Amino acid sequence: MVEEFDLQYISRYKNVVGIDEVGRGALAGPVVAAAVKIEKWGDWVKKVDDSKKLTPKRRKEALEEILMNAQMAIGMATPTEIDFYNILNATRLAMQRAYQNLGIKAFVLVDGLEMGFDFPHESVVKGDGKSPSIAAASIAAKVFRDEIMKKLSPFFAGYGFERNVGYATYQHLQAIKKMGPTLFHRLTFAPVSESVTPKILKKWETEGKISPQRLRGKTIHLFSN
């Protein structure tokens, strides 16, 4: 990872923050975004790369360096918000929260396509492979989200969150078919939505745990059965 990409923006805007998200394609759990402002540049930046290219051990090592040399904040959108607003809008919400939680007025480099943020920014396609700030954010978001899913796994026994962290592995898909989804799943995502039965919905509705609005019409007919 080279510093020059970010330094060209720092020379123009002084304060530059990178933002990236993790978990957009999962079937369960939140979408998590991180905002990172690198304060001290050095050889440690060579450890930073797109989180998908790093092993879990290397991600944790890189995160330690990030925490020592940068300011960082996390933003999340819950499974309920993902169902209610859709994944694109929930991702935007998580990124906005990460930026707001950082509490710094800065020019922001955002990974991916343009999403219409109201703060000064530039969207960088495949930015986690170009910008150290974005790559650092991808690592922070990945480690943070993985830890959430692992710690919650004992409360959702049988779904394998400690291994799949909410993604659509074979074991996870079989568990959904066998046991049905939980409220921690994204109920509007196929194939989760296909396993939402009238019995499950009625139970959640009676317990006050869900409203028809969460489903955005996708399985809303089940409420009347």
N, C-alpha and C positions, 0 to 999 in steps of 0.2 A: 504494500500500500504506500503510495507516494503522497507527500505533504503538499506538493505544488497545486493540486486541484483545489484544496481548501484555501491555501495561502493567497491565491488570486482573488478570492472573495474577501478574505480578511483584509487585504490591502485596500479594498474599496469600501467595505462596510464595518471594519473593525471587529465587531461582535458577530460571530457566525456560529450557528447551531445546526447540528444534523439531527434529523428525525427519521425513524423507521419503525415498522410494525412487524409483529409476529402473530400468527394464529388465524390469519384470514380464512384459510381453507380447512380448519379443523371442524369436527362435528360437535365438539363439546368445549366448554370453557370460554374465557374471555378473549377478546382480541387486545393485545398489549402493545403499546407504543412507548418508545423512549426518546428523550431529547437530550443531546449531549453537546456541551461546549468545551472543547479542548483548551486547557489553560497552559499546559506545559508540553511543548513538542520535543521529541527525542527519539532514540532508537526503539523505545517501547512501541511506537506506532507500527513498527514492522510486524508486531504480533497481531495487529488488528486486520480483519478481513471480513468479508461477507460471512455471517454466522453459519450459513449452510455449508460452508467449506471447511469449518473447523470442527474438531472432535469436541465432545463435552468437556474434556480435561483442558484443552486449549482455550475453549470459550471462557472457562472459569479463571484461567491464568490471565487472559486478556482483560477480563472484567476487573480483576484486582488492579491492573495497571490503569485502567480507565478511572476507577474510583480514586486513585492517588493523583491523577494528573488532569482530571476534568470535572466539570460540574454535570450532574445527571439528574433527570427526573423521569418518572413513569406516569403514564396515563392509560386508563383501561376503559373498555366498554363491555358490559356484562352480556351473558347469553340472552337475557330478556331484552336488552337494548338492541342486540343484533337482530332478534326476531322482530322487534317493533319497528326499527328504522331501516332495516336491511343492512347487509354486511358492508357495503360501500360507505353508507352514511355513518355506521358505527365505527368504522376504521377512521374516518375523518374526525369523529368525535374523540376517539382515543388519542389521536395525534394532537388535536387542539388542547386536550387536557394535559398532555405531556409538556407542551410548550408553555401553557399557563402555569403549571406546577414548577417549572424551572425558574420562573420569575425574573427573566432577563429579557430586555428589549434587544432583539437581534435580527439579523437577516438569516433566514432559515433555508437550509438545503433539505428538501423532502424527497425521499426515495419514491420512485414510481411516476405515474402519470399525474397530470394536473387535477387537483381536487377542489380548487376554489377557496383556499384559505383566506381569511381577512387580515393576516399579518404578512409583512414583506417576506417573500420567499421565491424560490425557484425549484420546480420539480425536475428531478434528475432520473431519467430512466436507467435502471440497473445501477443506481447510485451507490449501493452497498459494495460495488466492485470498483468504484472510482474515488469516492470521498471517504477519508478516514473518519470524519465526524459522523457520516451516515453509517459506516461500517461499525463504529463503536456503538451507535444507537441500536443497530441490529443485534449485536452481541448482548447488550444490556437487556433488551426486550426479550430475547430468546431465553437467557438464563433465568430472568425473573418469571416468565410465564411457565417454563418447565418446572420451576420450584413450586409454583402455585398448584399445578396439576398433580405433582407428586405428593404434596402435603394433603391434598384433598382426596387422594385415591382411597385411603382407608374408609372414608365416609361414603364411597360409591363402589363397594366391593364387587368384583367380578368384571368390571369394565376395563381394567388394565391401564388406568390413567398414568400409573407410575412408569409404564413403558411407552405407551403410544401418545401420551400427553394430549389426548383428545382427538387425534387424527384417525383416519379411516383404515386401520389395519384390519386384517381378516378377523382376528380375535375380537376386536372392538365391534365390528359389524355383527358377528355372531352373538355377542352379548346383548346387543340392542334387540335383535330378533327374538332372543330367548326371554329376556327380562323386561323388554320395553325400555324407552328412554327415561331419563331423569330430568328434573327441571334445570339441571346444569347443562343439558344438551341444548343444541340449537334446533328448536322444534320446527322451524320453517325450512330446514335443510333436508333435502333428500340424501340418504334414505331414512333419516330420523323421522321425518314427517309421516312416512309410510307405516311406522310402528306406533303412531299415536292413535290409540283406540278410544272409542266413546267411554269405556269403563275408566280408563286412566284419566281422561279429561274430566269426567264427572267427579272423580275422587278429588282431583286438584281444585276444581271449582268449588266443591263443597267445603274444602279446607281453606278456601280463600287464598290459594297459592297461585292462581292464574286467572287471567281475564281473556275474553275473546279477542281483544285488541292485540294481544301478543302474537296471535297467529296470522294476522293480516289477511284473513279470508281463505288461507290455504287449506285449513282443515276445519273451518268455522262451522261447517254443516254438522260436524260431530256433536256440537253442543246441543243440537235440537233433537238428537236421536234418543 
